[in-house]
Amino acid sequence: MPETSPFIVDADWLEQRLGTPGLSIVDASWYLPAQRRNAKAEYDAAHIPGAIFFDQDVVVDPDSPLPHTLPRPEVFAQHVGSMGISADDTIVVYDGPGMFSAPRVWWMFRVMGVFQVYVLDGGFDGWKTEGRSVTAERTKIAPCVFFATFDEERVANLADMRRIIKTGESQVADARPAGRFQGVEPEPRAGVRSGHMPGAKSVPALTLSENGKLLPVNRLKEVLLGAGIDLSKPVVTSCGSGITAAAITLALESVGHTDNKLYDGSWTEWGGRSDTPVETGKG
């Protein structure tokens, strides 16, 4: 059997543990406008029994002009504590298609000091296709205190990226689709230029999974190496607004690469400015 990531669980594993004390199930679905899916409406209509909805447009830094900015530890703790999630829980995160937006919340929990956190392979779409139990019932929540231990070393900001692009001290892996990376397709957000950061490597998030399931470790290595990523050197992951960048982070961690950061402002910040260098083409 091919080696699988230590950070994922399959549907059988989760189904056998439904209702177990200390298990928190998190629906982290989020969609681009082009996907024409409403994450909250889908959750309200059907979700895995016991799942809590994690709104990635709400659990953000309220003072940031950018979308999906990681909130301060105390703000994150307030949100997830109100969801009844403890830092001591075993947390399983899922999204609709699998390996799209769930890795972002997996990463958020890890950055806040939780390491018993996993992504559900195959997502909710796969769960439903296999005929597993779903419910529209509201999950009963017992609010608790969540203790966050923030690791700021795993987050890159604009100043970090300016330095990295100038010095080449770290590789940049971009999770956006190839057309947006190359500058031949427009960005979905108005006022944001097309293209990529100088020297960045294109690692589209969807190349890291098949049918919503994360590729085995050997194939993840092949994709990363094929994209020009040197796994012996530091990597910063990026995307449109910081969500799908975490799919690359998940892939890196799965193959044993731990010297990585996520650029939280991502392309919305970099491409939305007039004083940052942008390249087009395949890179």
Number of C-alpha atoms within 10 A of each C-alpha: 4 9 12 17 21 14 20 21 18 15 18 10 10 16 14 9 11 15 13 11 9 13 21 21 27 26 27 26 28 21 16 9 9 7 8 8 14 13 20 16 9 13 22 13 12 18 24 24 17 21 26 23 21 23 17 21 11 12 20 19 18 15 8 12 10 16 21 21 22 20 18 15 19 14 16 22 24 17 21 22 19 16 22 17 25 22 24 14 17 18 22 24 31 31 28 26 20 26 32 25 25 32 29 26 27 27 24 17 24 20 20 21 17 21 17 16 22 26 30 29 26 26 25 25 15 19 23 16 9 10 8 13 12 16 15 13 14 14 15 11 14 10 15 16 16 22 19 22 16 18 12 10 11 17 17 20 14 15 8 13 21 15 12 17 18 11 9 14 12 19 21 28 27 27 29 23 17 18 18 23 30 19 18 13 13 15 20 14 11 9 11 18 19 21 25 27 23 16 17 23 21 27 29 23 21 18 16 25 20 12 15 21 19 27 22 18 20 14 18 22 20 13 18 22 13 12 14 15 22 12 17 9 13 16 23 25 28 31 30 26 20 25 25 24 31 29 31 31 25 25 26 22 17 23 20 14 16 16 16 22 22 26 28 28 26 28 25 22 20 22 22 17 14 10 8 15 14 17 16 16 13 14 14
